Amino acid sequence: MPAESKPGGRGKGRRRAPRDKRRKGLKVAAWTAAGIVVLGGTGAGYLYFELNGNIQSLDIDQALGADRPEKADDGSENILVLGSDTRSGGNRKLGGGTDDGSARSDTAMVVHVHKGHKKASVVSLPRDTIVDRPACTDTGGGSHPAARGVMFNSAYSTGGAACTVKTVESMTDLRMDHYLEVDFRGFEKLVDELGGVEVTTTEDIADPDSHLDLKAGTHRLDGEQSLGLVRTRHGVGDGSDLGRIQLQQSFLKALMRQAEEVGVLSSPKKLYDLADTATRTVTTDSGLGSVNSLMSFAGGLKGIGPGHLTMTTMPVRYDPADPNRVLPVEDESRLVWDALKHDRPIPRSATENTAAGEARGVIDAG
């Protein structure tokens, strides 16, 4: 059972590790679920050579070919981060759903690292968004025809990572410089390796579909509870995927704080366990497919903390034909993507009056 205290309380006797120690010991925390980018500012220790063998990578560039948006030449980067909800193998008991052997992109975020790598903008893509999916080739060489008016996450179930990147680039006109994916079991285990994550909920959350039952208050969530929280949709807000996205964004900030507070240099075994779990968890594009590449990438993000991170959701509206689906708001969405294309902050006006999910503030992000 999670320990509880008064809402907003952080508990007695907890001390932050010295800044230099935190930065040296926590780069491995960058390799988490939705957040290798979001957690990338936590420093570097040492890693074992054999960890290279854990990392799965895909040659997405070869599958996509040359017909892509141009790379930015201003030092900024775009990373597509996916959480996949395969129901096969070890994941079948996690997070609800049936074991049908399929896989979908349960969580999708475009992470834009601004020039200078001191701040980042994260835009969540609702999986229930109705889009026109372009023709694509998967990393196995299979071809898939274009489709109109389909759910965004069908790109992943149709053609995997490459088709998802192709769809996102078509939607945004942004080049995805890197791709990162994590599955249910890896996310759960990594949270446990970090010692859980402390969150404060401002109301009760009960969702049998995601196996979550939390009373309002402060909790230290283990991996299973954390997975339930980031996957719940019926227990908060309006029951839509948009409400779930708001929970995910708040949870990621709590996860960042936890990563900053964990000192792993004092325990080589803990550092290795975190690195082993993280490298087994993540699937990357071939450009990040080694420990050295991941370390170098994360090292370039060390200046990005919770206060330098802006999180929002692609502007959408509810589909009048189906309340369980959403449609992009074209003009406002273009404001978002154009801002990132020119490495500018996302204008607040782009997302002020679009569908949100009504779950903001359910988790106190501090």
C-alpha positions in Angstrom: 0.0 0.0 0.0 1.4 3.5 -0.8 2.3 5.7 2.1 0.0 8.7 2.5 0.3 12.0 4.2 -1.5 15.3 4.1 -2.2 16.6 0.6 0.8 18.5 -0.7 3.1 17.2 2.0 6.4 15.7 0.9 7.0 13.8 4.2 9.6 14.4 6.9 13.3 13.5 6.8 13.7 13.6 3.0 16.7 15.5 1.8 17.8 16.4 -1.7 21.1 15.1 -2.8 23.8 17.7 -3.5 23.4 19.1 -7.0 26.7 17.9 -8.3 26.0 14.3 -7.1 22.6 14.3 -8.7 23.9 15.4 -12.0 26.7 12.8 -12.0 24.4 9.9 -11.1 21.2 10.1 -13.0 21.6 10.2 -16.7 20.2 6.7 -16.8 16.9 8.0 -15.6 16.6 9.7 -19.0 15.6 6.3 -20.6 12.1 6.2 -19.3 8.7 5.7 -20.9 7.5 8.8 -22.3 10.4 10.6 -21.2 14.0 9.9 -22.3 13.8 13.5 -23.4 11.9 14.8 -20.4 14.3 13.1 -17.9 17.5 13.7 -19.9 18.9 16.3 -17.6 20.1 14.2 -14.8 23.8 13.6 -15.4 26.0 10.7 -16.2 27.8 7.9 -14.3 29.3 4.8 -15.8 27.6 2.1 -17.9 28.6 -1.4 -18.6 29.5 -2.4 -22.2 27.1 -5.3 -22.3 24.2 -2.9 -22.0 24.6 -2.2 -25.7 23.1 -5.6 -26.3 19.9 -4.7 -24.5 18.9 -1.8 -26.9 16.6 -2.5 -29.7 16.8 -0.1 -32.7 15.0 0.4 -36.0 16.3 1.9 -39.2 13.4 4.3 -39.7 15.3 6.6 -42.0 15.7 3.9 -44.6 12.0 3.0 -44.4 10.9 6.6 -44.8 13.3 7.5 -47.7 13.9 11.0 -48.9 10.3 12.3 -49.1 10.4 14.0 -45.7 10.4 17.5 -44.2 13.8 19.1 -44.1 16.0 18.9 -41.1 16.1 22.1 -39.0 19.4 24.0 -39.3 19.2 26.0 -36.1 20.3 23.4 -33.6 16.8 22.4 -32.5 15.6 18.8 -32.6 12.2 16.9 -32.7 11.8 13.6 -31.1 8.7 11.4 -31.4 8.1 9.5 -28.1 5.7 6.6 -28.1 4.3 4.4 -25.4 3.1 1.1 -27.0 0.3 -0.9 -25.5 0.9 -4.4 -27.0 -1.4 -6.9 -25.3 0.9 -9.9 -26.0 3.5 -11.6 -23.9 4.4 -10.2 -20.6 2.2 -7.1 -21.1 -1.1 -8.9 -21.3 -1.9 -8.5 -17.6 -0.9 -4.8 -17.4 -3.1 -1.8 -17.9 -6.2 -3.7 -18.9 -7.3 -4.8 -22.3 -7.3 -8.2 -24.0 -4.5 -10.3 -25.2 -5.2 -10.1 -28.9 -1.5 -10.0 -30.0 -1.8 -6.6 -31.4 0.0 -3.4 -30.6 -1.1 0.3 -30.6 0.5 3.6 -29.8 -1.2 4.3 -26.5 0.8 7.5 -25.8 2.4 9.8 -28.4 4.3 13.0 -27.9 6.3 15.3 -30.1 9.2 16.7 -28.0 10.8 19.8 -29.5 14.2 20.6 -27.9 14.8 24.3 -28.6 18.1 25.8 -29.9 20.7 25.7 -27.1 19.1 22.7 -25.5 18.0 24.7 -22.4 14.2 24.3 -22.8 11.8 22.0 -24.5 8.2 22.0 -25.7 6.1 18.8 -25.5 3.0 18.4 -27.6 0.8 15.3 -26.9 -1.1 13.7 -29.8 -4.4 12.2 -28.8 -4.5 8.7 -30.0 -8.3 9.0 -30.8 -7.6 11.8 -33.3 -9.1 11.2 -36.8 -6.4 11.7 -39.4 -5.6 11.0 -43.0 -2.8 8.4 -42.8 -0.3 8.6 -45.7 1.0 5.6 -47.6 4.1 4.2 -45.8 6.7 1.5 -45.7 7.4 -0.3 -42.5 10.9 -1.2 -41.3 10.4 -4.8 -42.6 9.9 -3.5 -46.2 6.1 -3.9 -46.3 4.0 -1.3 -48.1 0.8 0.1 -46.7 -1.7 2.2 -48.7 -3.0 5.6 -47.5 -6.2 5.7 -45.6 -8.6 8.6 -44.9 -10.5 9.3 -41.7 -8.8 6.8 -39.5 -7.6 6.9 -35.8 -4.1 8.3 -35.3 -2.9 5.2 -33.4 -3.9 3.0 -36.3 -0.6 4.1 -38.0 1.3 2.0 -35.4 -0.9 -1.1 -35.6 -0.7 -0.9 -39.4 3.0 -0.3 -40.0 4.8 0.2 -36.7 7.3 2.9 -35.9 8.0 4.0 -39.5 4.4 4.5 -40.4 3.8 6.4 -37.2 6.7 8.7 -37.9 5.5 9.2 -41.5 2.0 10.1 -40.2 3.3 12.5 -37.6 5.6 14.2 -40.2 2.6 14.5 -42.6 0.4 16.0 -39.8 3.0 18.5 -38.6 5.4 19.2 -41.5 8.2 18.7 -38.9 11.1 16.3 -39.4 11.4 13.8 -36.5 15.1 13.6 -35.8 14.7 10.7 -33.4 12.2 8.1 -32.3 11.8 6.5 -28.9 9.3 3.8 -27.7 8.7 2.0 -24.4 6.2 -0.7 -23.5 4.0 -1.3 -20.4 6.3 -3.8 -18.6 9.4 -1.6 -19.0 7.6 1.5 -17.7 6.3 -0.3 -14.7 9.7 -1.9 -13.8 11.6 1.4 -14.3 9.3 3.3 -11.9 9.9 0.5 -9.3 13.7 0.8 -9.9 13.4 4.6 -9.2 11.7 3.8 -5.9 8.2 4.9 -7.0 6.9 8.4 -7.8 5.2 10.7 -5.3 2.0 12.5 -6.5 -0.7 14.4 -4.9 -4.2 13.9 -6.2 -6.8 16.6 -5.6 -9.8 14.2 -5.9 -10.5 10.5 -5.8 -9.6 8.4 -8.9 -11.3 5.1 -9.4 -11.0 3.2 -12.7 -11.4 -0.6 -12.7 -10.3 -0.7 -16.3 -6.8 0.5 -15.4 -6.9 -1.2 -12.0 -6.5 2.2 -10.2 -8.2 3.2 -6.9 -6.7 6.3 -5.2 -8.2 8.6 -2.6 -7.5 12.3 -2.7 -4.1 12.9 -1.1 -0.4 12.3 -1.4 0.8 8.9 -2.5 4.0 7.2 -3.5 3.0 5.1 -6.5 4.8 1.9 -7.4 5.2 0.9 -11.0 1.8 -0.8 -11.4 -0.1 2.1 -9.8 1.9 4.6 -12.0 0.9 2.6 -15.1 -2.7 2.6 -14.0 -2.5 6.4 -13.5 -1.1 7.3 -16.9 -3.6 4.9 -18.6 -6.8 5.9 -16.8 -9.4 7.7 -18.7 -12.8 6.8 -17.2 -11.9 7.7 -13.7 -11.2 11.4 -14.2 -12.4 14.4 -16.2 -14.8 13.8 -19.1 -13.7 10.2 -19.6 -11.8 11.0 -22.8 -8.3 10.4 -23.9 -7.7 14.2 -23.5 -8.2 13.8 -19.7 -5.7 11.0 -19.6 -3.2 13.2 -21.5 -3.5 15.8 -18.8 -2.8 13.2 -16.1 0.2 12.0 -18.1 1.7 15.4 -18.4 1.4 16.1 -14.7 2.8 12.6 -13.9 5.9 13.2 -16.1 6.8 16.3 -14.1 6.5 14.3 -10.9 8.7 11.6 -12.5 11.3 14.3 -13.3 11.4 15.4 -9.7 11.8 11.8 -8.5 14.7 11.3 -10.9 16.4 14.3 -9.5 16.1 13.1 -6.0 17.4 9.5 -6.5 21.2 9.2 -5.8 22.6 6.2 -7.6 26.4 6.9 -7.3 26.4 5.5 -3.8 25.1 2.1 -5.1 26.8 0.7 -8.3 24.2 -2.1 -8.2 21.4 0.4 -8.3 22.9 2.3 -11.2 23.4 -0.9 -13.1 19.8 -2.1 -12.4 18.4 1.2 -13.6 20.6 1.1 -16.7 19.7 -2.5 -17.4 16.0 -1.9 -17.1 16.1 1.3 -19.1 18.1 -0.2 -22.0 15.8 -3.2 -22.1 12.8 -0.9 -22.0 13.4 1.4 -24.9 13.3 1.0 -28.7 15.0 3.7 -30.6 15.9 4.8 -34.1 19.2 3.6 -35.3 20.8 6.9 -34.5 20.3 6.3 -30.8 20.9 2.5 -30.9 23.9 2.3 -28.6 24.7 3.2 -25.0 27.2 5.9 -26.1 24.7 7.5 -28.4 22.0 7.6 -25.7 24.5 9.0 -23.2 25.6 11.7 -25.6 22.0 12.5 -26.5 20.9 12.8 -22.8 24.0 14.8 -22.0 22.9 17.4 -24.4 19.6 17.8 -22.4 21.1 18.2 -19.0 20.0 21.8 -18.7 16.3 21.0 -19.1 14.4 20.6 -15.9 10.7 20.8 -15.0 10.8 24.6 -15.0 12.1 24.7 -18.6 9.5 22.3 -20.0 6.2 23.4 -21.6 3.6 20.7 -22.1 0.4 21.0 -24.2 -1.9 19.0 -26.4 -2.5 19.3 -30.1 -5.6 21.5 -30.6 -8.6 19.3 -31.2 -12.4 19.4 -31.0 -14.8 16.5 -30.2 -16.1 14.8 -33.3 -19.8 15.5 -33.6 -20.3 12.1 -35.2 -18.6 10.2 -32.4 -17.9 11.7 -28.9 -15.1 9.1 -28.4 -13.1 10.7 -31.3 -11.5 14.1 -31.8 -10.7 16.1 -34.9 -7.7 18.4 -35.3 -8.5 22.1 -35.2 -6.6 23.0 -38.3 -5.8 26.7 -37.9 -4.8 26.4 -34.2 -2.8 23.2 -34.9 -0.9 25.0 -37.6 0.0 27.7 -35.1 1.5 25.0 -32.9 3.6 23.3 -35.6 4.7 26.5 -37.2 6.0 27.8 -33.8 8.1 24.6 -33.4 9.2 24.7 -37.0 10.6 28.2 -36.4 11.9 27.3 -32.9 9.5 29.7 -31.1 7.3 29.3 -28.0 3.9 27.9 -28.7 1.4 30.8 -28.5 -1.1 30.4 -25.7 -3.9 31.4 -28.1 -3.4 28.2 -30.1 -4.8 26.0 -27.3 -6.9 28.3 -25.1 -10.3 27.4 -26.6 -9.9 23.8 -27.7 -11.1 20.5 -26.2 -9.0 19.7 -23.1 -10.5 16.7 -21.2 -11.4 18.4 -17.9 -8.7 16.7 -15.8 -6.3 19.6 -15.3 -5.4 19.9 -11.7 -6.4 16.4 -10.7 -2.7 15.8 -10.1 -0.9 18.7 -8.3 2.2 19.1 -10.5 3.7 21.5 -8.0 
